[in-house]
């Protein structure tokens, strides 16, 4: 679905006549957007032409879910977060635990600062993974970018990734032009991403011109993967079987840094500022954009009355092994950090490492019919 | 050249949406949004921005060359609709090997003028060679229809005529703002509320329908739902759903108006049996009354003498009219000459679920194939005469007789 919010005739109508009907809505945008804010912002646009109606269209078209609080807005370029701060600052505060407009975000991609993480019990921790997103300065974002921009990003990405070597030596597969054999293999490896079907994404205009300019790169070892022009300019993923999160994080940091240097050399560094950290399409991914997680067997702990509380205190969240909104299968859960903004990459992965270690110990106790009451953690 | 490039020229924005002449946007307007939605695209060459249409099979993809794209890419209509807006749906929906989709939409009345270089050939391709210099004739005087009241109800189960209308002064569904859409709804409610007699009816807004009302409308086969077809969604027509969308129908359930679905208005007249004359009478009377009411409020329907009624999809230009019947033709439809007969009669067949559905029990939806270049009366006449002949053929085949001597000439 395209969005089409650059209709100049709308200024002939009052703010009241144009204000969306949000009466059935439950998302961050609908909670925050008042007629006053809308009236103030409706005449503005970013230098590339993104308007407040563009920002909110996805939230207008997708009222939300009674239990899941979606964000309901997107950025079309880096400047959105400044031009529309009256709307986006309160949403960011709401979504990121009270993060204030004056707060500073700390970036730390020094993997050596992570303590431990190489000894999570592989009998319980089946796999480990860290992902993030990056936007490339000088290009507008997926809801807004033109074909020329998107292709420009793809071209830069191909060059940057082609210059990687050693453990990062790999190959790029454009979605347009993949052979059937390549496609089957990427599907079997669980690497292939498909055209977004979620109306949350399509209503924001991210699927335009599919599959033009989109592709997947991965290293020969299949432990480092980059998606080009899906929900963000780049999505970077490091993963492997087993519980060695330290190694996964090392590869993540090293690979990311190498890629960033190459983009910088072409005068297209990653979008970042000291308030919001890494700038991404969805406000929920600001800061680190990082989700570090494991697939871990917790059949007993997950049925314990205190499971949710433990997760909350550890600042972790659970998902099924199919990803967000899926159910767990066989007592195996995807456990990852809940935070994105206001703590660093090292901080967040540390929470995962320490938290998962504790939960595995709890699981083992419960197996032996012992109590875990003495192990309940304090709020982190 | 002056007013047509985005960068460098200074001019004055002219906005007279009710005038008949097209307006081409000039740089430096009073509107705050600038001349192209994503301004960054003008930093790239036309070649870098030209879409990949290598796997595409729709009218737009056949016509849009890189050179044409380059000439049109910096233009926009007074309301800000650009070439990329027009073609987005055709890029996102490559098409079907057997069904030729249009692949482009209009965002306002001026689209057809500002982008005529693209749309004229698309129109010509789609509407049987219709030339830029051709004039379209409008005739909604039901007295001009001959016959049509005696189609055999043992064969003709139901009769229906539909068309679309756009309200001048507002952008079309791919582009309209919420304020505009609500204004179209408000005007429509006022206009329809003043209809009386056989046309006395009620409006049901999609967003505050009760469950009971919704069920009734579904049972009557009147309710339309949020578009799911990617052809429509990719053009932006689903935005803000269900805000300002609704259904009006008369108490007798024979005249129905959809507000703000694929076009500003869709108008439908229908009833069981074969009295197409009565269906067309009601259609013309109702439409004329509605048009008068809109005109009184200074918002006539979009129309010009070249394209007839201006609608969102180029395939619906001219009359926007599809007149059809559900008719039992179990023998005729299996006859080797069926397709040829339809073609000669300028008719098309569909299943009874509408376009792309299969026929059930030998019952077909038979309707006019043309939209532009023929008047409403002419098109309905073709349906009336053609269906009469098809039913005669069916009766002959039932009796084991040949139909060779009643084969029609090409209309």
HADDOCK unambig.tbl for C-alpha pairs under 7 A between the chains (distance, minus, plus):
assign (segid A and resid 1 and name CA) (segid B and resid 233 and name CA) 4.74 0.50 0.50
assign (segid A and resid 1 and name CA) (segid B and resid 234 and name CA) 4.01 0.50 0.50
assign (segid A and resid 1 and name CA) (segid B and resid 235 and name CA) 6.81 0.50 0.50
assign (segid A and resid 1 and name CA) (segid B and resid 236 and name CA) 6.15 0.50 0.50
assign (segid A and resid 2 and name CA) (segid B and resid 233 and name CA) 6.91 0.50 0.50
assign (segid A and resid 2 and name CA) (segid B and resid 234 and name CA) 4.94 0.50 0.50
assign (segid A and resid 2 and name CA) (segid B and resid 235 and name CA) 5.93 0.50 0.50
assign (segid A and resid 2 and name CA) (segid B and resid 236 and name CA) 5.07 0.50 0.50
assign (segid A and resid 3 and name CA) (segid B and resid 236 and name CA) 5.54 0.50 0.50
assign (segid A and resid 4 and name CA) (segid B and resid 175 and name CA) 5.96 0.50 0.50
assign (segid A and resid 4 and name CA) (segid B and resid 236 and name CA) 6.06 0.50 0.50
assign (segid A and resid 6 and name CA) (segid B and resid 37 and name CA) 6.05 0.50 0.50
assign (segid A and resid 6 and name CA) (segid B and resid 80 and name CA) 6.72 0.50 0.50
assign (segid A and resid 7 and name CA) (segid B and resid 79 and name CA) 5.78 0.50 0.50
assign (segid A and resid 7 and name CA) (segid B and resid 80 and name CA) 5.82 0.50 0.50
assign (segid A and resid 7 and name CA) (segid B and resid 175 and name CA) 6.38 0.50 0.50
assign (segid A and resid 7 and name CA) (segid B and resid 176 and name CA) 6.71 0.50 0.50
assign (segid A and resid 7 and name CA) (segid B and resid 177 and name CA) 6.47 0.50 0.50
assign (segid A and resid 8 and name CA) (segid B and resid 31 and name CA) 6.33 0.50 0.50
assign (segid A and resid 8 and name CA) (segid B and resid 79 and name CA) 5.07 0.50 0.50
assign (segid A and resid 8 and name CA) (segid B and resid 80 and name CA) 6.01 0.50 0.50
assign (segid A and resid 9 and name CA) (segid B and resid 79 and name CA) 5.70 0.50 0.50
assign (segid A and resid 10 and name CA) (segid B and resid 177 and name CA) 5.71 0.50 0.50
assign (segid A and resid 10 and name CA) (segid B and resid 179 and name CA) 6.49 0.50 0.50
assign (segid A and resid 13 and name CA) (segid B and resid 179 and name CA) 6.03 0.50 0.50
assign (segid A and resid 17 and name CA) (segid B and resid 179 and name CA) 5.04 0.50 0.50
assign (segid A and resid 18 and name CA) (segid B and resid 178 and name CA) 5.31 0.50 0.50
assign (segid A and resid 18 and name CA) (segid B and resid 179 and name CA) 4.54 0.50 0.50
assign (segid A and resid 43 and name CA) (segid B and resid 32 and name CA) 6.48 0.50 0.50
assign (segid A and resid 45 and name CA) (segid B and resid 33 and name CA) 6.40 0.50 0.50
assign (segid A and resid 48 and name CA) (segid B and resid 38 and name CA) 5.47 0.50 0.50
assign (segid A and resid 48 and name CA) (segid B and resid 39 and name CA) 4.96 0.50 0.50
assign (segid A and resid 48 and name CA) (segid B and resid 40 and name CA) 5.84 0.50 0.50
assign (segid A and resid 49 and name CA) (segid B and resid 33 and name CA) 6.27 0.50 0.50
assign (segid A and resid 49 and name CA) (segid B and resid 37 and name CA) 5.43 0.50 0.50
assign (segid A and resid 49 and name CA) (segid B and resid 38 and name CA) 5.54 0.50 0.50
assign (segid A and resid 49 and name CA) (segid B and resid 39 and name CA) 6.23 0.50 0.50
assign (segid A and resid 60 and name CA) (segid B and resid 240 and name CA) 5.93 0.50 0.50
assign (segid A and resid 61 and name CA) (segid B and resid 239 and name CA) 6.26 0.50 0.50
assign (segid A and resid 61 and name CA) (segid B and resid 240 and name CA) 5.27 0.50 0.50
assign (segid A and resid 61 and name CA) (segid B and resid 241 and name CA) 6.43 0.50 0.50
assign (segid A and resid 144 and name CA) (segid B and resid 38 and name CA) 6.80 0.50 0.50
assign (segid A and resid 146 and name CA) (segid B and resid 38 and name CA) 6.89 0.50 0.50
assign (segid A and resid 146 and name CA) (segid B and resid 41 and name CA) 5.69 0.50 0.50
assign (segid A and resid 147 and name CA) (segid B and resid 49 and name CA) 5.23 0.50 0.50
assign (segid A and resid 148 and name CA) (segid B and resid 41 and name CA) 6.45 0.50 0.50
assign (segid A and resid 148 and name CA) (segid B and resid 44 and name CA) 6.04 0.50 0.50
assign (segid A and resid 148 and name CA) (segid B and resid 48 and name CA) 4.87 0.50 0.50
assign (segid A and resid 148 and name CA) (segid B and resid 49 and name CA) 4.47 0.50 0.50
assign (segid A and resid 149 and name CA) (segid B and resid 41 and name CA) 6.92 0.50 0.50
assign (segid A and resid 208 and name CA) (segid B and resid 92 and name CA) 6.33 0.50 0.50
assign (segid A and resid 209 and name CA) (segid B and resid 91 and name CA) 5.92 0.50 0.50
assign (segid A and resid 209 and name CA) (segid B and resid 92 and name CA) 5.35 0.50 0.50
assign (segid A and resid 210 and name CA) (segid B and resid 92 and name CA) 6.45 0.50 0.50
